[in-house]
């Protein structure tokens, strides 16, 4: 580092201290609405003229170039925004007003992912006072944002590299593609969005390169108002006002210097106070040092092109930058590249900082799935990125995407959503499940593919605790058809599902449906289906009256003690004994009188149903759908698991579960 100091000292010119950017803002509240072209509306419309679309809130501590930056809220939908406000006197501040107008106009015309996005601009004239409002996406000053970034970590350095790359991309776009000079690149001109994107703003001085050469004789605002930029952010030709030489050099010469200043500020954690601070290279990462020095070259023609910095710097060879860069260009990737990327992405996410994963990568994956540029394989990393979100944040960032994705006709995507349902169902509100998600998921009950029908069936156990009685009535209609499905595994597991959701049904519905469904299953030609019927009867004893047990349950169960399948026989004996014990218990109570027996029976049923509901709720939220694995606390486990794992299989490979215990 010491060896570099003489070289840098020769490069940097003299400096002079500058006043702080702070501009004490006055509290201001405006009620606003409507888009407008720039102009003076005060005299034309009076008090009823065009109004801003946003309410203005508290200001940030620092301002830049006469602008005051406020937090804001869009009146129409309540979303957050930023409002930049400039106030000037039409007589004494003509130059500043023209410069502010240029900034608003340029922001409106400059569309780039790494430039602050303008939503609306409005100019209001009241006597000699002219007020310009610029409403943008919600952004935070970089300086303030950096105070919340943990220091001294590898993840912090990865994040800084991402941000510097984004700003360098914006500078490269302006210089190389548009032949424009920003003239004020520094920490104060960079803002951070909710997604942690670093964006370039404050385009007040933005000027065409060729117009800069005309100096104050032309209309390049950098020539007229460059004084608003402190000298430490200006290369020598800019400080001297040698405008004629600027077009002779590369279009990025002035802003490359500013980019070097930004790098110094980011890594030192505060704005520059003097030019000679640029010589302090202890803060600059070694991998970036050579590029940093090139950006700050004394000769304009030799200053490093920001485009080359973006393309070649070793600083950007890290997992965070590579991951986001891949997602940014996802539409250009082929299917093999996408599959490899998303298959390994969950492991990569484990190594990245939590904030960019949740605030940047998660929305990128969700949007890619919504627009069809990401494969179904991306569902797993999306949910992995969202796994630690509070319910409120999940509802805002993920739930809308899930609702849209469930409406997709892509079977592979629907399978992925159903397979991973246990990972996110706890975040979903009852209203979303009942009014939207269930209806869209239920289309899988009638799908021609047996695997999707079975997966829909199993996933319903996770949704059941959040469904209303209306939705359960709809579900029962589907289950009645699935009980006679051509696939024996689906018939068996339909019975198991009915047993597991019994606690969510109204008592009248349960009495009407359960016994008929379970005794039907006892007559099924598929042994695991008969076993499922026996298991379901044994798990729902509280729903049957003694006379039903005697006249319908036992006569239906006892023939199966002679079944050809040992598993069915064993389960039939166990089920018959359960109901016989209940009848013996009831018979003894009858000795005390019918009223006492009825009261004791009612108490037993209520206790049994409480246990059944508790077990069903505990198992419902955690119900496994992948591989048919049972959820913790389930009343019953799936009777049959399907080995078929791919959409499009004409039939299901059945791994018949035994009719024994809970692991059948």
JOFENBEL-V765566 format. One record per helix or strand of 2 or more residues. SS is the DSSP state (hx for helix, st for strand). FROM is the first residue (numbers start at 1). LEN is the number of residues. If there is no record, write none. Layout:
ss=SS from=FROM len=LEN
ss=SS from=FROM len=LEN
This chain:
ss=hx from=2 len=10
ss=hx from=42 len=7
ss=st from=54 len=6
ss=st from=67 len=8
ss=st from=80 len=10
ss=hx from=94 len=16
ss=st from=118 len=9
ss=st from=129 len=9
ss=st from=139 len=3
ss=hx from=142 len=5
ss=hx from=154 len=24
ss=st from=180 len=2
ss=hx from=187 len=3
ss=st from=190 len=4
ss=st from=198 len=3
ss=st from=207 len=2
ss=hx from=209 len=4
ss=hx from=215 len=3
ss=hx from=221 len=8
ss=hx from=231 len=3
ss=hx from=236 len=5
ss=hx from=243 len=4
ss=hx from=253 len=16
ss=hx from=275 len=5
ss=hx from=286 len=10
ss=hx from=300 len=3
ss=hx from=306 len=7
ss=hx from=314 len=3
ss=hx from=319 len=10
ss=hx from=330 len=3
ss=hx from=335 len=15
ss=hx from=354 len=17
ss=hx from=378 len=8
ss=hx from=391 len=16
ss=hx from=411 len=9
ss=hx from=421 len=7
ss=hx from=430 len=17
ss=hx from=450 len=17
ss=hx from=469 len=14
ss=hx from=488 len=17
ss=hx from=507 len=15
ss=hx from=527 len=13
ss=hx from=541 len=3
ss=hx from=546 len=17
ss=hx from=566 len=25
ss=hx from=594 len=28
ss=hx from=626 len=3
ss=st from=640 len=3
ss=st from=654 len=3
